[in-house]
Amino acid sequence: MEKLVECVPNFSEGRRADVIEAIVGEIRKIDGVKLLDVKPDASHNRTVVTFVGEPQAAKQAAFSACKKAAELIDMEKHQGEHPRIGATDVIPFVPVRGVTMEECVQLANELGQEIAEKLEIPVYLYEAAAKMPSRVKLPDIRKGEYEGLKQDITKPERHPDYGPPRMHPTAGATVVGARQFLIAFNINLGTSDVTIAKKIANAIREARGGYKYCRAIGVMLEDRNIAQVSINMVDYTGTPLYRVFETVKSEAARYGVNVVGSEIIGMVPLQALLDVAEFYLRLEGFERKQVFEENL
Amino acid sequence: MEKLVECVPNFSEGRRADVIEAIVGEIRKIDGVKLLDVKPDASHNRTVVTFVGEPQAAKQAAFSACKKAAELIDMEKHQGEHPRIGATDVIPFVPVRGVTMEECVQLANELGQEIAEKLEIPVYLYEAAAKMPSRVKLPDIRKGEYEGLKQDITKPERHPDYGPPRMHPTAGATVVGARQFLIAFNINLGTSDVTIAKKIANAIREARGGYKYCRAIGVMLEDRNIAQVSINMVDYTGTPLYRVFETVKSEAARYGVNVVGSEIIGMVPLQALLDVAEFYLRLEGFERKQVFEENL
């Protein structure tokens, strides 16, 4: 079975359809890569592209798209609601099949070096590919956005990991990295009291002593008049869905509240759901190749 | 996405490798079919072949293999431990993707008719394709085996569904049908008292008032000194794994016994495990296409 990575580059253009198509066209051109989704957002003035491919083909597609974005997007003129530092704002690689996180980190390094050398765009490495703790989180690297970084990039602590300590005149800077698949997982409570959802969110999120790979907030679903724990699972291999679900159930019970349902928003890796089935059925010695469709 | 059926023909030859290879070779030849497994059993003198394919291609492969088996296997000389009535003993079709059970029944009828007309082998239809209640279960059709049926086939109640009311001189008769994917699912108990496993098996199996698509017995795992409820789930779309698992847990608790684990032996359709994850996470509005790998 071929090795597969997912790549989810974000470009700072969400309005001009011809520019978006030109950038996406560079990805389509590459053999061994499959485009899965293109999501332009006009108010963010930003487009999120999702594709999968064999690692070297994915790197090539990301580089070509980044090169095209540098030609067509001028950060000096860019405005939008979403924080950003460059024409190609961020390029994460995600392991999908037969690929380790380490290989994705290596891929991020290769791509970062190529972008820096051939395009003269400064590159920062983030998440699993970060070279220092202060650059693990994207918002830390994006501090001050394009306009602020343009001033601060000459300071040693903000020098890029690859490339010159100055912004590209039109394309700005780019963040490249490796991370796990992000799962948007919401758990609905049988109460209209949002403070209970907020307390449970605090119990499970890393920032408040909860699970390491769990971001959570408590919100109100106005149309259903129920409270929800809205969760981003940033690494399901480290913090599995079932463990968070069971903890939410147990914390909710402490308030006499039931979990009435849950939702997965968008995509979820098969393995994350197989892990759930394995846990609840208490399966012994189960192997993924026992899934019939894996053999087709 | 193309339509896919699984086909699991059983041939009455498990010893002569050249004969098995000649039969399997007929399946390999057909475009649009993928051979997944060939399991010869010498003491049964029988080979179970598993392949998947587009419905018409699968039918063609099954017919070609059946024709070759009729040429190379002589039931007059066949001996083996497993009950059988013909060279190609049984051919079940199983819906895999984008195919209904009704389409598999239709496919079984087409194949049965073709085998009867072109090869002059009498054909019985079983399981979902059965034309009468007395032919739903395979053992009922196989009653008396090759030797007995050779005498009884002239009786009206044992006339075949397609073809002449007489055995093919060497190939005997063949059973064709449609059924769901069979999942072998065993649940291990924290007790060495096999009578508890037997009682639980009786509680869940159809024959004793339990779940319709559940066959179960209680056995002892001597090497681990624990009792096991050994289950065949014959239609996971009608009786899901989680329901049986929860019932076994609850019945075991009645004896103060825990479920210590479970095992899936061999293959399981992805949907059967997704159903488990959906149930335990109480998922709302989940669609299979949200599984990332389904989009590759």
Interface residues (C-beta under 8 A of the other chain):
Chain A: L4 E6 K34 L36 V52 V96 R97 F181 N188 L241 Y242 F245 V259 V260 G261 S262 E263 I264 G266 M267 V268 P269 L270 L273 L274 V276 A277 Y280 L281 R282 L283 E284 G285 F286 Q290 V291 F292 E293 E294 N295 L296
Chain B: L4 E6 K34 L36 V52 V96 R97 F181 N188 L241 Y242 F245 V259 V260 G261 S262 E263 I264 G266 M267 V268 P269 L270 L273 L274 V276 A277 Y280 L281 R282 L283 E284 G285 F286 Q290 V291 F292 E293 E294 N295 L296
